[in-house]
Amino acid sequence: MWKKACLSLLSVMLLLTSFLPGSAAASQGDLFDVWVPTNTEKVMRDQAFPGETNSSIRIGAARNEYESGQVIVKANQPLRKLQVSMSDLKLTDGSAKIGREHIQLFKQHYIEVKTSTTPAYPKGWYPDALIPLNQQLEVAEGHNQGIWFKVYVPKGQHPGTYTGEMTLHETGNPVRIPIELTVWDFELTDESHAKTNFGVWGGPVQEAHGNVVGEEAWKYIEKYYYASVEHRLTPGYLPIPDSDINSYVERAPKYVNDPRISAYRLPYYRTADGQPDIQRNKQLVDRLREAGLLSKAYYYVSEIDEPTRDKYARVKQINDALEQAAPDVPHLVTIQPVDELVGDVDIWVADIEKFDEAFAKERQAAGDSVWWYTYVKPKHPFPSYHLDDDLVGTRLLTWMQRDHGVEGALYWATTQFQKYDAAQKKYVSRDVWTDPLAFPGANGDGYLFYPGTEVGVDGPIGTIRLEVLRESMEDYEYLWLYEQKLREAASKLGIADAFPYRDAMRPFYDRLYENIKTFEENPEKVMQVRSEIAQEIVTASEGAPVLVTVGSPADGSREVSIYAEKGSEVTVNGQQAPITAEGAEHDQFSLVLSLDPGAQELDIVVSKDGSSKTVNRTLVVYETHAPYTVALNDAETDEAINRFTSQTVDTDLAKVNVTEGTYSMKAVFSANVNFPNLRLFDAGKGFRSSDWSAFETLEFDVFNPGETVQFYVKFHQLDGKSDDTFMQYIRAGSGETVSIPLRQVNLDLSRIKGIEIWMWRQSAPQTLYFDNFRFTSAAPQDPMTP
């Protein structure tokens, strides 16, 4: 993963220290030790403790926000009566408190992963389900036991620092862990500004709660529905029956008019022969429109979920029927935008691995919406909701979502308590407390809840993953609210419609990730940046309006622009910034700063009429180099293209779609075969050396003369390991240069067997033209041709 040392300004560090949970170790004699990690990491049952000794909890939250944390107890002897309690949290001057009625405690349940989802994370006992803690705990000697807590900060709560304590004891001499909660002076709205569809599957809920039916079943489904909503995750369907249209319309307002519910999936009626029932769909939509209940509605038809090319005609057919029945209801399809379906999809939902920001922006400019989703795949190093994966990726997905302008997120199921049996091609019963695999390929995929029947809860049990998703959704609200503050300042400066808001957020995003699959697994840094955003929200309206934007990361430099009132003077790290543009109510000051690689601090001082305002930013700067090109395969001769081997792809020289030289390589991927592929393997045959560690990127040019195509570039290591996370989308009738940073390849670059270009099974032959395979490097290198 991406490792950058991003340090904050000393003044900011002093301001934020109280908001950041530190690693902590304490003990009660020989009985047990205590560790306080952040709320964005999983501590396995047998995981060793760190050596640091600070033992306090420091958290921060807005009003109308939940904030969670955890304490890990390691038993040095068998613990049979471990008691846990939390006090009220009181404002330091005693004038206000957050009572225990707003605090909940949970026991972390560990589940054994016997087959890892990816090699990046080990087998073993992972914490997941959060069981309400209302009795003494037993902990086996040598085991960890996680205790989770969450605090709700009510609306209208007085801002300031609240203190209290968590108490742990087995037999006398309690361990008291100080808690410090900073309530920031702003409040989150009930409304979530990112739309979601986190599916609640009714069938598994019914089975898990005694095979209930009828209204009793809907009562339980509603419990899971609201448990999801309370985590700012709106499910798809409303938790009411839809067979009777009149009853549906009568019951819908309770949910649709709830500001916490971001969107809802309409029932889709079909005729006896499986065709769209235009009349019945129209009847429902007309009734909902009359009742003012249609603005949050959308269609999502399971029949065309994740459509392959051979289903495009069916997508068009169903969309035509929906246009007749409900022309004002958007049609959601789980597919990356493709030219072939433009006009037939209103809400595109891209697999995060396939997300194409440029194409997404193009569709949004045309009036469409773009969401994204994750499921069994992609896997590490992409973010996921998998059980045996890091929680930082889970939390950062909404930061990335806001950054890329993605309007919603979808997850196929949160209540899949059964297990898919591939041999029988159906779901069968599963012991949810011992078997983490609901769907083949990824532990934890398909469920974020457990049924509470086995632990005395008549409804859902949440998980650590679910709690971190709520933290993530609340982070999104911070980002949304900060942008509103930026808009207020931009309005005062007369640039509300022209200001590049994303560039103002860039310094914060850059410190957390480079792209969707390249981020630092550092929960403390997430907390740090979140706290800085909170402070920006609190102080945004103080003094004269000042806005700062930063250009995209560049080698050795960053461009910084400051927008301030007319008559202002600006310095950046003591250097006078010149005026580069003038407006009626503002001046723009810009500098291109040459900075050393790494994290660099900026002190921006804006002065006017004897007063000044200081703004601090931390910028990420990359190493400066002038890349050299190193030939790998130029596709200029039969000998060159014959170094590629395949039994499922036909290759030939071509004089069209050439990017360098005289020829390109025409490659026809066969139809109706699994994984047609093209390989460039073996040092001495396919290329000169297996040591690729001196190179920075692998690049090649590709042209697609046909319909939109997807393929993967897979890297192979000499010992059989591989990295298959480099998916490419090439639009119909277009060409691109594929550039893969080799530092993102999770292999030993000194021991590379080669690359493979492969596709999923195709219903028709797929032709691509490849040219000019090459590396880039920071220094001259010998050609890699054999």
N, C-alpha and C positions, 0 to 999 in steps of 0.2 A: 504494500500500500504506500501511498504518497506520504513522505515524511519531510516536513518543512519546520524549521525552528522559528515560529512566529511569536515573538515576545511583545508584550504590551508596554506602553510608556509607564514609567514608574508612577506617575500621578494617577494614571488609570488603574494600575495594579493596586495601589493603596485604596482607591475608591471601591474596587470590586472584590477585594480579598474576602470580605464578609459574605459574599454571595456564592463563593465557590466551595463545594465540599471537598475536603482533602482526604487522602488516604489516612486511615486512623487505626491504631492498635492500642487496646487497653486490656485489662484482665481482672478477674476476681480470683486472686490467689492462684492455686493450682487447678481450679475447677474449669475455667474457660477463658478464652481470649476473645477480644472484640475488634472488629474491623468495620470502618464506615467508608464504603466506596460511594461512587456517584450513583444516580438513578438510571444511568445509561450504560450499564455493564452487567453482565451475568457472571456470578461467582459460582463455580461448580462445587459440588458437594465435597470434593477432595482437594480443592485448590489451596495452594500454600498462601499464607498471609504475607503481605509486604512487611518491611522492617520498620516503617515509620511509626511514631508513637502518639501523634495528635489524635484525640478522640472526641471530636465534636461534630455536630451537624450544622452546616450553614447553607441555607437555601433562600431563594427570593421568588416572589410571585406578585402578579397584579391582582387587583380585585376581580372577583368572579372567575378565579382560576384555581385549579387543583395543582398542588405541587407534591411530588412524592420523593421518597428516599428509602434507603435500606441500611440495615445493620446486620452484620454477619457474626454469628457466634460460633467459635470452634471449641468443641468439648475436649478438654484434656483428660477428663474422666467421664463416665456415663452420667448424663444429666437426666433426672427423672421428674423434676418439679420446677423447671425454669419458668419464672414469672416475668411478664413484660407489661409495662404500663407507660402511659404518657400523660404529662400534666397539661393543664391549660397553657396556652401561649399568651403572655401578657406584654403589653406595650411597656417600654422601659420606664415611663413615668407613671404607670399604673392606671392610666385613664381609659384603657380599652383592652379587650382580650379576644382571643379566638378560642372558644370553649371546646371541650373534648367531644361535644356533639358534632363538631366539624372535623374530627380526626378519626381515622380508621387504621386498624392494625391487621396485618395478615401474616400467615405462615407461608413461606415459600415451599411448594411441593416439588420434589426432584423426580425427574423421569429419565430412565436410562436410554441413551442413544447407543445402539449396538452396531449400526452401520452409519458412518458419517455421510452427510450430504455432500461434502467436498473434503479434499485432503487438508484444507486450511484449518479445520477445527477438529479436535479429537473426539473419539468415542468417550462415553462416560455419562455421569449424572448431571443433567442440566436443570436449573430452576425454571419453572414455568407457571403452573397454576398458583393462584393466590387465594388461600383458604382463610376466611375470617378467623381471627385469633381471639378466641373467647375462653381459652382454658390454658392450663400449664403445658409446657412443651417437654417432650422427651427427645434427647439428642444422644446418639451413639458415640462412644469414645472415638476421637479422631475425625469425626464428621463435622462439616459446617452445617449450620442451620440459619437460613436467611429470614429476617424479619422485615417486612415491607410496611411502610406507612404512607398515608397520603393525607394532606391537609387541604381543606377547602377554605379559601379566603372569600368571605361573603361580599356581596355588592355593598358599596358604601363604607367598607371597613376603613378605619383611620389609617393613613400611611405611617410608616415608621418601622422601628426594630422591635420585634416581639421575641421574648425568650421563654424557655421552659426546659423540660428535660424528659428523656426516656430513661426508665429505670429497669435494670435487669438484675435478678438475683435468684440464686438456687437455695442457698441457706445463709441468710444474714449477709452482712457486709455488701450491700448492693453496689453495683456499678451504675453510676449516674452519668449519662451522656448529655452534655449541654446541647440545646437546640437554639439556634438563632435564625429567625425568619424575618427577612426584610420585605415589607409590603410596599411595593412601588406605587407612586401616586398616579395611577391610571387604571382603567377598568376595561376588561374584555367584554364585548357584546355577547349576547346569547347566540346570535347568528354566527355561523361559520362562513367565511368568505371563500373557502374552497369547497367545491361540490364533491360528494362521495357516493359510491355504491359499494358497500361492504355487505355482501349477501348473507342473509339469515336463511338457511335452508330449514324449512319446516319439518320435513320428514324425519331427520335425525333427532330434532328436538322432541317430536312426538314419541319416538321410540325410547329415548333416554328418560322420559318422564312417565313411563308406565303405559306406553302405547295409547295415549289419550287421543280422543277424537272430538269432532264438533267444536262447540264453543269452548270446551275445556282445552282443546289443543290450541285454539287461537289465544287463549289467556296466557299460555306458556310462550308462544311465539312472540306475543307482545312484550313479555318480560325481557326476552333477548333483544328485541327491537329497541326498547328504551335503554337497556344497558349499553347498547352500541351508541345510541344518540347521546347518552351522558358522557361518552368519550369523544364527542364531536365527530362521530362516524355515522352517517346516515346509511341505513340499509337500502336495498332496492325496492322491493314491493312493500306496500303498506300492510300491516299485520291484521288484515281483515279479509273475509271471503269475497270473491269477485264473481261468483256465479250469478248473483242477482244484482243487476245494474242499479236498481232503485236503492237497495240496501247499501251497496257500495258507496253511492253518492251521499247517502245520509250519514254514513260513518266516517267518511274521509276527512271532513273538516278538522276533527280533533288532531289529526296528524299534519295535514297539509298546512294548516294555519299556525302550527308551532314554529316559531322563528328558528329553533335549533335544527329543524329538518331542512336540509339544503335542496333536495330534489327527490323525486320518486318515480319509480318505474311503473308504467301503466300495464295492466293486464292486456294480453294480445289474444283476441278471440279468433279461432279457426273454424272452418266448416268441417263436416264429417269426413270429407276427403282430404283434409289437411291444408286447404287453401285459405288465404286471409278472408275472414268474415267481415267484409267492408261495412255492411249495414250495421252489425252489432258494434263494431269498433267505433263507428260514427255516432251511434246512439249514446255510448258512454261518454265520448269526448264532448258531444254537444251538451249533455247534462252537466258535465264538469265545468264547461265554459260558462254556462248560464249561472252556475253557482260561484263563479270566480275562483275556481280551484285548479286552473290549468297551467298557471305560470311556472310551476316547478316540475311539470310532468315531462316525461320523455318515453320513447319506445326503445326497447332493447329485446330483440327477437332471438331466442336461444337457437333456433334452427340455423341461423347464419352467424353464429358466434365463431370468431376467428376464421373467416372464410378464406379458403384457398382459391386459386385462380379459376378452378372449375366450378366454383360456387358464385362467381361474380354475377352471372345471369340471374340466379335466384335472389341475390341481394337487390338487383334492379327491379325484379318482379315484385318483391315484397315492399320495396320503397314506393313503387307506383301505387300499390294498393293503400298504403298508409297515407300517401298524398291525397287520395280520394276521400279517405275517411277522416283525416286529421291534418290538413295542410299546415297548421300552425303548431304542431307538436314535433319537436326535433327527434330524429331517428339516430340512435346510437349504435355503432358497430365497433367491435373490438378488432381493429386493424389499423396499422400505420397508414397515413394518407397515401393513396395510390391514384395516379392519373385516371386509371380505368373506372374508378368509382366516384369521381368528382361529380356532384349533382345528385348522388344517390345516398350520401351519408351526410348528416348534419353534425354529429358529434363523433369525431374520430378518437378511438382509444388505443394508443400505441403501447405495445410491450416496451418497457423502459429500455431494453437492449436495442430496439429498433427505432427509437425516437430520432426523428430528423427535424431539427429545430427550424431550418430554413423552409422546409416544406410545410411545417406546422404554421409558421408565421404567414406563409402564403395563403393557407386555407383560412386562417383567422381573419386576415385582411379581406377575404371574400365573404365573411359572415359566418363561417363554420366555427365550431368549438373544438378544442383539442384537450383530451384527457390522456392519462396513461395508467398502466397497471403492471403488476408483477404477480407471479404465482410460483409453480415449481421451478421455473426458470425465468430469467437468468439467475445464476447462482453466483456465489463469491467469485470475483471481487465486486460484482454489482451489489447494491443494497438489496435486502430481502426481508421478509418476515419469518424466515425459517428459524426453527428452534435452535439448531446448532450453527449460529452465525452471530456476528457482532451486532450490538444494538445501535452503534453509532450510525451505520448505514440506514437502519430503520428510521432513526430520528432525522437524519439529514435529507430524506426523500422530500419532505415538504419544503425545505430550504431550496433544494434543486427545483422543485415544482414552481415555487414563486419566482425563482431566478429565470427560468425558461418560459414563463408565461403560460404554464399548463394549468388549465382551469379546474380539473377534477382528477380524482383517483378512484380506481375500481379494484376490488379484490373479490375473487369468485365465491368464497365461502368463509364464514367465521364459525360455523356450527356443524362442520362435517365430523360427527362423532362416530361414523362408521369407517370402513376401510374398503378401498377399491381393490377387488380381486381381478387382476388382469386375465387370469385363466378363465374365470367365469364371466368376465366382462360385466360385472355388477358390483354394487356395494354390499358388504357383509358386516356382521357385528364386529366391534373392536372394543377391547378394554382400554378406555381412554386414559386411565391412570398408569398404565404400564407400557402401552404401545404407542410410540410417537408418530407412527407412519400411517396417515389417513389416505395419502395418495402416493403412488410410487415415485421415488426420485428426490424427495425432500422432506426431512423430518419437520413436523409442525405445519406443513402446508395444508390449508383448508380449515383450520380452526384457530380461533383466538379466545374462545370460551371453552369451559368444561361444564358438563351438567352437574349440578350440585347435589344430586340425590344421594351419593355415597358419603357425603360429609355433612348431611343434615341441612342443606340449603335447598329450598323449594324453588329453584330457578338457576340462573347462570352463575358460574364462578369465572372471574376474570383471570388474566395472565399478566406476567411482566411485559410481554410483547405488546399487549393491549394498552397497558399503562404508558409505555414509551410512545406508542402511537398517539395517545392523547397528548402527551408532552409535545410531540411533533406537531400536532394540529394546533396546539396553543402557541407554539413557536411561529407557525404560519400567521396567526392573528397578530403577534408582535410585529412581524414584517409588514403585514397589511396596515397596521396602525401607524407604524413609522412612516410608511409611504404617504399616509394621509397628512402627517405632520410636514413632510417634504412638500406636499402639494400646497399646504397653507403658506409655507415660506415662499414657494415659487409664485403663488398668486400675489403676494405682497410685492414681489420683484417684477411682476408683469410678465412672467414666462411660464405660467401654469400649463399651457398647451404644448410648449416647445421644449420643456426641460427634459433631459434624458435621465429619468428616474432610476433606470437599471444601473447606469454608470455611477450613481450616487451610492447604490448598495454594493457595488463591486468589491470594495476593500473588505467587507465582511464575508461575502461569499468566497472570495479567493483564499482566505485563510483556512477555510474548512474543506475545500475540495477543488480539484482541477477540472474534473468532468464527472459524469455520472458514475463511472467505475473507478475513479482515482481519487481517493480521499484518505485522510489520516484517521486511523482508529484511535482517537484521542478524546475521550468523553470530557476531560477537564477543559479542553479547548472549546468544545461546543458550549459548555456552561459559561466560559469566559466571554465568547462572542455574544451569546444570548444576553448576558448581563450588560454588555456594552450597548446593545440595541435598546434594552430597557432604559438605560441612562439617557440615551439619545431621545427617546420618547418623552422622558420626564423633562429634559432641559431644552427641547426643541423650540419652545416658544419664548425662551428667555433672551432678552436683548434683541439687537437688530437681526433681521433674517440673513443667514449665510448658508449657502449651499456649496457642496464640494463634490466634484465628479472625478473619476479616475478611469483612464482608458484601459483597454484589455491588457493583460500581462504581456510584456514584450521583453526581449533579451536585453538585459542591462539597463532598462529605462522604463519609466512610466510617465504618461502625460497627466498632469493634474490641472483642473480648472476650478476656479472659485468664482461664485456669483455673489455679488454684494451690492449694497445700495450705492447709488452714484455719490461720488466724492470720497469713497473709501480708499484706503491704501492697504496692500496685502503683502505679507512676507511669508515665505515657506522655508522653514529651517534657517531663518535669518536672511534669506535671499529675496530681494525685492521682485515681486511678480508684476510683469507689465500688463496693461490693459490690451486685450486682443479683440474685444468686441464690445460695442456699446448699445444699450437699449434705452427706452424712454425712462425706465425706472431703475435700471441696474447697469453695472459694468461687469464684464467678464475678464478675469485675469487667468492666464495660462502659462505653464512652464512644462518643459520636458526635462525631467530630472534623470541624470545618470546616477545610478545607485548600485551598490554592491549586491551580489546575489543573496537571497534570503529574505527575511522580514525586516523592513526598514520603517522607522518611525518618522512621521511628519508632524511638525508643530506649525500650524497655520494661524497667523495672527491677522485679524482684520481690524483696522483702526479708522475712526472717523470722529471728528470734533472732540478730541481729547479722551474718548472712551475706546475700549478695545474688546474684542471677543476672540478667544482661542479655541480652535478646533483641532483635535488630534486624530490622526488616521495611521493605521498600520498597513503597509503595502507589501505584497509579495513580488519579488523580482527574480527573474530567472537568469541563469548564466548566459553571458554573451559569447557567441561564437559565429563564425562564418562557415556554414556547413559545406563539406566537400561531398561530391557525388561519387559513389563506388559502384561500378557495373556488376550486376548479378546475372541477368539474362536479357539480351537486347532483342530477342525474337526476330533476328535478321536472317537466319539461315535455317535449313532443315536440321542441321546438327544442333542448333540452339534450342529449337522447339521440341526436338526429340529427347532432350534432357528431362522434359516433363513426361511422366508416365501415367497411364490410365487404361482401364479396360471399359470405362463407361463414358469417356469423353473423346471425341474425335478432334484432332488438331491439324491445322494446315497453315501455310504462309498465306497472307492476304495483303493486297495493296490498298486496302481501304481502312479508314479509321486509324491511321498511323499518326503517332505523336512524335516519333523521332526516327530518322533513317528512312528506309524504303518500304519496310514490311511491318505488319503486325501479326499476331498469332490469333487465328480464328479458332474458337473452341466451341464445339457443339455438345452440350450436355444431354445425354440420352434420356428419353422419356420412359416412364414405367419401370424404373430401376431404383432401388433404395440407395440414397446417398451417392449420386454420381459425383466423381471427384477427379481432380487433377493434382498430381504430386510432383514436387521438385525435391528429391531426396538424395542424401548421401554425399559426403565430402569425397572429392575425387571423381565423382560422376555428375551429380547435379550442380555442384559448385566446388570452389577450391578448398574451403576449410569449414569445419564444424564450429569454430570459435567465432561467434558473432558479437562478442562482448564489447568490441571497439566501436560498434555502430550505434547510431542514435535512432534512426527510423528505417523501416522497410517501406518502400514506395513502389507503386506501379500504376499504369494508366489502364483504364477499362472503358469500353464503349458498349452500350446495350441498344441494339437496333430494334428490339421487340418490346413486349410489355414489361412493366415494372418487375424487377427481379431482385431476389435476396440470395446472398451466398455468404459463406463463412471462410475466413482465413484461419486455419488451424496450425499451430506451431507444435512440432514434435521434438522431444528430447531423445538422446541416444538410448536411455534406459527404458523407454516406453512411455514416460510421462508426456502429457500434452496440455496445451492451453487452447481452449476452443471458444473463447469469449469475444472474438472479433468479427461481428456481423456487419455486412455491408448491404446497403440498399441502393440500387441504381435505377433511376427513373426511366420510363419508356423513352426511347429515342435520344438518350443523353449519355454523356461521358463524364467521368470523374477521375481524379487522381486519388488513389487510396494511399493514405499515410498512416502507418501504425508505429507509435512510439515504442521502441523495444523495451524500455524500462517498465512498460505495462505488462509485458509478457512474464507470467509467473513460472519461469523455468530458469535453469542454469544456462545462460547465454553462451557459455564457453563449450557447451556440449549439445549442439543442435543437430538433429538428424535432418530437418528440413521443414517445408511448409506444404500444406494441402489446401486446395480451394475446392469446397464442396457445397452442394445444395441438398435440400430436401427432395423427396421424390416428386418428379414433374409429370404432369399429364400430357405434355407436348414437349418436343425438343426445345432447348433453350440455347440460343447462340450469343456468345460474348466475344469481343475482340480485346486482347491483352497486348500491352506493349511496354517496353522499357522498365523491366524489373531492376531495382537498384536500392542501394543503401545510402544514407547520409551519415557523415561522421564529422567530428570536430577537427580532425587532422587528416592529412592525406593518407590513403590506404591503397594497397595493391588491389587490382580488380578481383572480384570473387568468382569470375568465370573459371572453370576447371582447366 
